[in-house]
Amino acid sequence: MSLFEDQSHLGFINDRIKKAEKRLEQNSYDVEAWSIIVRDAQNKKIEDARPYYEKVVAQFPSAGRYWKLFIEHEVFNLIYFMLIYLRKISLTFVL
């Protein structure tokens, strides 16, 4: 049984990710496999990446590296939407 059971919303998952998942099924503490998963998550939208981050920080709750990557991704997403919102507001005042 895969650690990432519901993958229907994630679309295509390349071979490297599948291999990392298989390695995690055998050893859930395989840091190299988790690094592959997290590296892939960094290239996704936060909505798609969040389940991966949540699983890795649940597995390694004291690993600051994974928490830092998770928080940075969330903050970047928040800042991005704030900038879009501010742009909308400024355009309504200008126009």
C-alpha positions as a printed Julia matrix, in Angstrom:
95×3 Matrix{Float64}:
  0.0    0.0     0.0
  1.47   3.33   -1.09
  2.05   6.23    1.27
  0.37   8.38   -1.36
 -2.88   6.49   -1.77
 -5.05   9.06   -3.52
 -3.02  10.24   -6.49
 -5.88  10.76   -8.9
 -5.7   14.55   -8.46
 -1.94  14.67   -9.09
 -1.92  13.59  -12.7
  1.2   12.09  -14.19
  3.85  10.93  -11.78
  7.19  10.18  -13.36
  9.23   7.04  -12.83
 11.61   8.65  -10.36
  8.72   9.54   -8.07
  7.23   6.06   -8.39
 10.59   4.51   -7.48
 10.89   6.82   -4.48
  7.4    5.78   -3.34
  8.33   2.11   -3.59
 11.44   2.76   -1.55
  9.32   4.51    1.07
  6.98   1.51    1.24
  9.98  -0.61    2.2
 11.59   1.96    4.49
  9.53   4.98    5.55
 12.69   6.62    6.94
 14.52   6.7     3.58
 15.65  10.34    3.57
 16.88  10.2    -0.02
 13.48   9.0    -1.26
 11.74  11.7     0.76
 14.08  14.3    -0.74
 13.03  13.21   -4.24
  9.37  13.51   -3.26
  9.86  16.94   -1.68
 11.93  18.21   -4.62
  9.07  17.25   -6.91
  6.55  18.89   -4.56
  8.46  22.18   -4.75
  7.61  22.38   -8.45
  3.87  21.95   -7.9
  1.19  24.36   -6.85
  0.84  24.39   -3.08
 -2.6   22.77   -3.29
 -1.03  19.75   -4.98
  2.17  19.77   -2.92
  0.6   20.16    0.52
 -0.21  16.42    0.99
  3.43  15.55    0.31
  4.74  18.13    2.76
  2.24  17.02    5.4
  3.38  13.42    5.06
  7.08  14.21    5.25
  6.74  16.44    8.33
  4.56  13.79    9.97
  7.31  11.25    9.32
 10.11  13.6    10.45
  8.47  16.08   12.86
 11.78  17.42   14.17
 13.41  17.88   10.75
 13.61  21.63   10.35
 14.63  21.33    6.71
 11.3   19.85    5.66
  9.31  22.29    7.79
 11.27  25.19    6.27
 10.53  24.05    2.72
  6.84  23.57    3.55
  6.52  26.99    5.18
  8.43  28.74    2.38
  6.1   27.2    -0.2
  3.04  28.3     1.79
  4.4   31.83    2.3
  5.32  32.22   -1.37
  1.78  31.21   -2.28
  0.31  33.69    0.2
  2.51  36.54   -1.05
  1.65  35.72   -4.65
 -2.1   35.96   -3.98
 -1.66  39.11   -1.92
  0.18  40.74   -4.84
 -2.56  39.74   -7.26
 -5.17  41.18   -4.89
 -3.23  44.43   -4.47
 -2.85  44.72   -8.23
 -6.61  44.33   -8.66
 -7.27  46.98   -6.06
 -4.78  49.42   -7.57
 -6.24  48.93  -11.04
 -9.73  49.74   -9.78
 -8.46  53.03   -8.31
 -6.53  53.94  -11.44
 -9.29  53.08  -13.87
